[in-house]
């Protein structure tokens, strides 16, 4: 074919079903995130009781809250994907971006809570003062970027669906 040549095939082609190929993994992910959400909620209740009893570490409560929120958001997003049979959705992109923002904000808030112990991956630290906990900031930043990439995929899929 030459540079400006193109095919004019107008036959209808079947839509490729991406979710059929990952159905087993998707079901496993839904079950595990649902179970993890319940366990995190129970762990959160336990950690709040420990912290309120005196001498508790509020940094652990905040970390469990972040993980619990992430699991619940991912659980809802995976269920939405399974119901809509669409790998890209506004719920997924919004959920991943919210997780990224929560983790990034938590990276700044957690070092200021009582009982904080450094993860060893600190950003902007002086002595015992830690400005940003890198163990939460880097995953948060990556989730924000991933959310933007998935949003671009969602917009491309929406545009393709409108064309067809």
C-alpha positions as CSV (number, residue, x, y, z in Angstrom):
1,X,0.0,0.0,0.0
2,X,1.1,3.5,-0.7
3,X,1.1,6.3,1.9
4,X,-2.3,7.7,1.1
5,X,-4.1,4.5,0.3
6,X,-6.8,3.1,2.6
7,X,-9.3,0.2,2.8
8,X,-13.0,0.8,2.3
9,X,-14.2,-2.3,4.1
10,X,-17.7,-1.6,5.3
11,X,-18.6,-5.0,6.6
12,X,-19.9,-5.1,10.2
13,X,-17.4,-6.6,12.6
14,X,-18.2,-8.1,15.9
15,X,-17.3,-6.1,19.0
16,X,-14.4,-7.5,20.9
17,X,-15.5,-8.4,24.4
18,X,-12.5,-7.6,26.6
19,X,-14.3,-8.7,29.8
20,X,-14.8,-12.3,28.6
21,X,-11.0,-12.7,28.7
22,X,-10.6,-11.5,32.2
23,X,-14.0,-12.7,33.7
24,X,-12.3,-15.1,36.2
25,X,-9.8,-12.5,37.4
26,X,-12.5,-9.8,37.6
27,X,-14.7,-12.1,39.8
28,X,-11.7,-12.9,42.0
29,X,-10.8,-9.2,42.3
30,X,-14.4,-8.3,43.2
31,X,-14.6,-11.1,45.9
32,X,-11.2,-10.1,47.4
33,X,-11.8,-6.4,47.4
34,X,-15.2,-7.0,49.0
35,X,-13.7,-9.2,51.6
36,X,-10.8,-6.8,52.2
37,X,-13.3,-3.9,52.6
38,X,-15.1,-5.8,55.4
39,X,-11.8,-6.8,57.1
40,X,-10.6,-3.2,56.8
41,X,-13.8,-1.8,58.3
42,X,-13.4,-4.2,61.2
43,X,-9.8,-3.3,61.6
44,X,-10.7,0.4,61.5
45,X,-13.2,-0.1,64.4
46,X,-10.6,-2.0,66.4
47,X,-7.9,0.6,65.8
48,X,-10.2,3.5,66.7
49,X,-11.1,1.7,70.0
50,X,-7.3,1.1,70.7
51,X,-6.5,4.8,70.0
52,X,-9.4,6.1,72.1
53,X,-8.3,3.9,75.0
54,X,-5.3,6.1,75.5
55,X,-1.8,5.8,74.2
56,X,-3.1,4.7,70.8
57,X,-1.3,5.6,67.6
58,X,-3.5,7.8,65.4
59,X,-1.1,7.3,62.5
60,X,-2.2,3.7,62.3
61,X,-5.8,4.7,62.4
62,X,-5.3,7.1,59.5
63,X,-3.4,4.5,57.5
64,X,-6.1,1.9,58.0
65,X,-8.7,4.5,57.0
66,X,-6.9,5.2,53.8
67,X,-6.6,1.5,52.9
68,X,-10.2,0.9,53.8
69,X,-11.4,3.8,51.6
70,X,-9.3,2.6,48.7
71,X,-10.7,-1.0,49.0
72,X,-14.3,0.3,49.1
73,X,-13.7,2.6,46.1
74,X,-12.1,-0.2,44.1
75,X,-14.8,-2.7,45.1
76,X,-17.5,-0.3,43.8
77,X,-15.5,0.4,40.6
78,X,-15.0,-3.3,39.8
79,X,-18.7,-4.0,40.4
80,X,-19.6,-1.1,38.0
81,X,-17.2,-2.6,35.4
82,X,-18.9,-6.0,35.7
83,X,-22.4,-4.6,35.5
84,X,-21.8,-2.3,32.6
85,X,-19.5,-4.8,30.8
86,X,-17.3,-1.8,30.0
87,X,-13.7,-1.6,31.1
88,X,-13.6,2.2,31.1
89,X,-16.1,4.1,33.2
90,X,-16.4,7.5,34.8
91,X,-16.8,5.7,38.2
92,X,-13.4,4.0,37.7
93,X,-11.6,7.1,36.7
94,X,-13.1,9.2,39.4
95,X,-12.4,6.4,42.0
96,X,-8.8,6.1,41.1
97,X,-8.2,9.8,41.2
98,X,-9.9,10.1,44.6
99,X,-7.7,7.3,45.9
100,X,-4.6,9.2,44.6
101,X,-5.7,12.4,46.2
102,X,-6.4,10.7,49.5
103,X,-3.0,8.9,49.5
104,X,-1.2,12.1,48.6
105,X,-3.0,14.2,51.2
106,X,-2.5,11.4,53.7
107,X,1.3,11.5,53.0
108,X,1.2,15.1,54.4
109,X,-1.2,14.5,57.3
110,X,0.0,11.2,58.7
111,X,3.5,12.4,59.7
112,X,1.8,15.0,62.0
113,X,-0.3,12.4,63.9
114,X,0.6,11.0,67.3
115,X,2.8,7.9,67.3
116,X,4.1,8.4,63.7
117,X,7.1,6.2,62.9
118,X,8.9,6.9,59.7
119,X,8.6,4.3,56.9
120,X,12.2,5.1,55.9
121,X,11.0,6.7,52.6
122,X,10.6,10.4,53.7
123,X,10.5,13.4,51.4
124,X,11.7,16.7,52.9
125,X,12.7,15.6,56.4
126,X,14.9,17.3,58.9
127,X,15.9,15.2,61.9
128,X,12.7,13.7,63.3
129,X,10.5,16.1,61.4
130,X,9.0,14.5,58.3
131,X,7.2,16.8,55.9
132,X,5.9,14.1,53.4
133,X,5.8,10.3,53.9
134,X,7.0,9.0,50.6
135,X,5.4,5.5,51.2
136,X,2.0,7.1,50.7
137,X,2.9,10.0,48.4
138,X,4.4,8.0,45.6
139,X,1.5,5.6,45.2
140,X,-0.9,8.5,45.5
141,X,0.9,10.4,42.7
142,X,0.9,7.3,40.5
143,X,-2.8,6.7,41.1
144,X,-3.5,10.3,40.0
145,X,-1.5,9.8,36.8
146,X,-3.2,6.4,36.2
147,X,-6.6,8.0,36.7
148,X,-5.8,10.6,34.0
149,X,-4.6,7.8,31.6
150,X,-7.8,5.9,32.2
151,X,-9.9,9.0,31.7
152,X,-8.2,9.5,28.3
153,X,-9.1,5.8,27.5
154,X,-12.7,6.4,28.6
155,X,-13.0,9.5,26.4
156,X,-11.5,7.5,23.4
157,X,-14.0,4.7,24.0
158,X,-16.9,7.1,24.2
159,X,-15.8,8.8,21.0
160,X,-15.4,5.4,19.3
161,X,-18.9,4.3,20.5
162,X,-20.4,7.5,19.1
163,X,-18.7,6.9,15.7
164,X,-20.1,3.4,15.5
